[in-house]
């Protein structure tokens, strides 16, 4: 199964991301101050990016929606290097259209924005050019385009349908794994995604595949166990990195940054600082070629 011999140092860097909203929906709206605190902690640990999910109004009795883009736009000026990835309901039509809001986040964060579209047929949306490398063609002259050509596209590729979308369009693909066969499932998913990306004429190395793991770090010693798992899976070519979905974001992120990350750094498996300033630089991606948006 491994792509590299046991004990062989990985050529590709290990990537780490963290869901600052955790695995459970909270009964109250997101508070920017809490998200800022968590994003700063993730930045101190040199993580690639944090994620935050959009939640439609019905989840809160119709009293507004949890707008991940709006919250992360407030987080951006309070941070310097951490990537900010919003999972958004792409069909939402609020005061600010999603493409314009994404472009704003990318500019406010100076190229650190990313997004995950939350809708059944994301492939059709992307294929129709809604968010292609031109940088959101529906953004008119009122709103400048994204700083990085287009924000990084991350797709949850756990299921079959979005896996094809990820292979064709995504910069990052998450694969949720858990249980006794997690290692095999993660390896098979990464292999499948790379094969499909190549079939579309893409360089498979331009697609970063992250194993998305539910984590609960009760004891500081769990951080060390997690470091062993991260190192082993990455060394064996099972995954390019990990998207951590915590039970308790504040507790689990603190233990990840203060215990797991230092162990990985001591073993030479994870960077001690982020050398770049944009999310594309963290992921080793080139800036996409963009075309001017056409005003309607």
C-alpha positions in Angstrom: 0.0 0.0 0.0 2.6 2.7 0.8 3.9 4.8 -2.0 7.2 5.3 -0.2 9.4 2.7 1.6 9.0 2.6 5.4 11.3 5.1 7.1 11.7 7.2 3.9 11.4 10.9 4.6 8.4 12.4 2.7 9.1 14.7 -0.2 5.9 16.6 0.0 5.3 18.8 3.1 2.7 17.8 5.7 -0.4 20.0 5.6 -2.6 20.7 8.6 -6.0 22.4 8.8 -8.4 22.8 11.7 -12.2 23.3 11.9 -12.7 26.1 14.3 -16.4 25.4 14.6 -15.8 21.8 15.7 -18.0 18.7 14.9 -21.2 20.0 16.5 -23.4 22.9 15.6 -23.5 25.5 18.4 -26.9 26.9 19.5 -25.7 30.5 19.2 -24.3 32.4 16.2 -20.6 32.5 15.7 -18.8 35.2 17.6 -16.0 36.8 15.7 -13.9 37.3 18.8 -13.9 33.5 19.5 -13.0 32.8 15.9 -10.2 35.4 16.0 -8.8 33.7 19.1 -8.8 30.3 17.5 -7.4 31.5 14.2 -4.5 33.3 15.9 -3.7 30.1 17.9 -3.7 28.0 14.6 -1.5 30.7 13.1 1.0 30.3 16.0 1.1 26.6 15.2 1.9 27.3 11.6 -1.2 25.5 10.3 -2.1 25.9 6.7 -5.7 27.1 7.3 -8.8 27.0 9.4 -12.3 26.2 8.2 -15.7 27.6 9.3 -19.1 26.3 8.0 -22.0 28.4 6.8 -25.3 27.5 8.4 -28.6 28.4 6.8 -31.3 30.3 8.7 -33.7 27.3 9.3 -31.2 25.8 11.7 -31.8 28.8 13.9 -35.6 29.1 13.6 -35.3 31.5 10.6 -33.6 34.2 12.7 -30.8 34.9 10.4 -28.0 32.7 9.1 -24.5 32.0 10.4 -22.4 33.6 7.6 -19.0 32.1 7.6 -17.7 34.6 5.0 -18.8 37.6 7.1 -17.2 36.2 10.2 -13.9 35.3 8.5 -13.8 38.8 6.9 -13.6 40.0 10.5 -11.0 37.4 11.4 -8.7 38.4 8.4 -7.5 41.8 9.7 -6.7 40.3 13.1 -4.4 37.6 11.6 -1.4 37.6 9.3 -0.7 34.3 7.6 -3.3 31.6 8.4 -5.6 30.6 5.5 -9.3 31.2 6.0 -11.6 28.7 4.3 -15.4 29.2 4.5 -17.9 26.5 3.7 -20.7 28.5 2.0 -24.2 27.9 0.7 -23.4 28.9 -2.9 -27.1 29.4 -3.8 -27.6 32.0 -1.1 -28.6 35.4 -2.4 -28.1 37.9 0.4 -27.1 41.6 0.6 -23.7 40.6 -0.8 -23.5 37.8 -3.4 -21.2 34.9 -2.6 -18.7 35.7 -5.4 -18.4 39.3 -4.2 -18.1 38.3 -0.6 -15.4 35.7 -1.4 -13.4 38.3 -3.4 -13.7 40.7 -0.5 -12.4 38.1 1.9 -9.5 37.3 -0.4 -8.5 41.0 -0.6 -9.0 41.7 3.1 -6.8 38.7 4.0 -4.3 39.5 1.2 -4.7 36.2 -0.6 -5.6 33.8 2.3 -9.2 33.0 1.3 -10.6 29.6 0.4 -14.1 28.2 0.1 -16.1 25.0 0.1 -19.4 25.1 -1.9 -22.3 23.6 0.0 -24.8 22.4 -2.5 -25.7 19.1 -4.2 -24.4 19.8 -7.7 -21.3 21.8 -7.2 -19.7 20.3 -10.3 -22.4 21.8 -12.6 -22.0 25.2 -11.0 -18.2 25.2 -11.4 -18.4 23.7 -14.9 -20.6 26.6 -15.9 -18.0 29.1 -15.0 -19.5 30.5 -11.8 -16.1 30.4 -10.0 -13.5 29.6 -12.6 -9.9 30.8 -12.8 -11.1 34.2 -14.1 -12.0 35.1 -10.5 -15.8 35.1 -10.4 -17.2 36.5 -13.6 -20.4 37.8 -11.9 -18.4 40.3 -9.8 -18.8 43.6 -11.6 -16.9 46.9 -11.5 -18.2 47.7 -8.1 -16.2 45.0 -6.4 -12.5 44.2 -7.3 -11.6 40.6 -8.0 -9.8 38.2 -5.8 -6.1 39.0 -5.1 -5.0 35.4 -5.9 -6.9 35.0 -9.2 -9.5 33.0 -7.4 -9.8 31.8 -3.8 -8.6 28.3 -3.1 -11.3 25.7 -3.8 -11.7 22.9 -1.2 -14.2 20.1 -1.7 -15.4 17.5 0.7 -14.7 14.4 -1.5 -15.8 11.7 0.9 -18.8 10.7 -1.3 -18.7 9.7 -5.0 -20.4 12.6 -6.6 -18.3 15.4 -5.1 -15.2 13.3 -5.6 -15.5 13.8 -9.3 -15.9 17.6 -8.7 -12.8 17.6 -6.5 -10.7 15.7 -9.1 -11.7 18.2 -11.9 -11.7 21.5 -10.1 -10.4 21.5 -6.5 -7.1 22.6 -5.0 -7.9 20.7 -1.8 -10.0 17.6 -1.2 -11.1 16.4 2.2 -11.9 12.8 2.8 -13.7 12.0 6.1 -12.4 8.7 7.6 -12.9 7.0 10.9 -13.1 3.5 12.5 -10.9 0.4 12.1 -10.3 0.7 8.3 -9.5 4.4 8.3 -5.9 4.0 7.0 -7.0 1.9 4.0 -9.9 4.1 3.2 -7.8 7.2 3.3 -5.1 5.6 1.0 -7.7 4.4 -1.5 -9.4 7.8 -1.6 -6.2 9.7 -2.2 -5.1 7.2 -4.9 -8.5 7.5 -6.6 -8.6 11.3 -6.5 -5.1 11.5 -8.0 -6.0 9.0 -10.8 -9.1 11.0 -11.6 -7.2 14.3 -11.6 -4.7 12.9 -14.0 -7.5 11.7 -16.3 -8.7 15.3 -16.5 -5.2 16.3 -17.6 -4.3 17.8 -14.2 -1.0 17.3 -12.4 -2.1 15.1 -9.4 0.5 16.9 -7.2 -1.6 20.1 -7.6 -4.4 18.5 -5.7 -3.8 18.3 -1.9 -5.8 15.5 -0.3 -6.4 15.8 3.4 -7.7 13.0 5.7 -10.5 14.6 7.7 -10.4 13.2 11.2 -12.8 13.6 14.2 -10.4 14.3 17.2 -10.9 14.5 20.9 -7.8 15.3 22.9 -8.7 14.7 26.5 -5.1 14.2 27.7 -1.9 16.0 26.6 -0.4 12.6 25.8 -3.1 12.2 23.1 -1.3 15.0 21.2 1.9 12.6 21.0 -0.3 9.7 19.8 -1.8 12.0 17.2 1.7 13.0 16.1 2.6 9.3 15.5 -0.5 8.8 13.4 0.1 12.0 11.4 3.8 11.1 10.7 3.1 7.4 9.8 0.2 8.2 7.4 2.1 10.9 5.7 5.4 9.0 5.4 3.5 6.1 3.8 1.8 8.2 1.2 -1.7 7.6 2.7 -2.5 11.4 2.8 -1.0 14.8 2.1 -2.1 16.0 5.5 -5.0 16.3 7.9 -8.2 18.3 8.5 -8.9 18.1 12.2 -12.5 18.2 13.3 -12.4 18.7 17.1 -15.0 17.9 19.8 -13.9 21.0 21.7 -12.3 23.5 19.4 -10.5 25.6 22.1 -9.2 22.7 24.1 -8.3 20.5 21.2 -6.6 23.2 19.1 -4.5 24.3 22.2 -3.3 20.7 22.6 -2.7 20.3 18.9 -0.6 23.5 18.7 1.2 23.1 22.1 1.9 19.3 22.0 1.3 17.6 18.7 2.8 20.3 16.4 6.1 20.6 18.5 6.6 16.8 18.3 6.1 16.9 14.5 8.6 19.8 14.3 11.1 18.0 16.4 10.9 15.0 14.0 11.4 17.2 11.0 7.9 16.5 9.7 6.3 19.9 10.0 7.5 23.5 9.4 8.2 25.8 12.3 6.8 28.9 10.5 4.8 29.7 7.4 7.3 30.9 4.8 4.6 32.4 2.6 1.8 34.9 3.1 -1.0 33.5 1.0 -2.9 30.2 1.2 -1.7 29.2 -2.2 1.9 29.6 -1.0 1.1 27.4 2.1 -0.2 24.7 -0.2 2.5 25.0 -2.8 0.1 26.2 -5.5 0.8 28.6 -8.4 -1.5 31.6 -8.8 -4.1 30.7 -11.5 -4.1 32.7 -14.7 -7.0 35.1 -14.6 -9.1 36.9 -17.2 -10.8 40.3 -16.6 -14.4 40.0 -15.4 -17.0 41.2 -17.8 -19.5 43.7 -16.4 -23.1 43.1 -17.3 
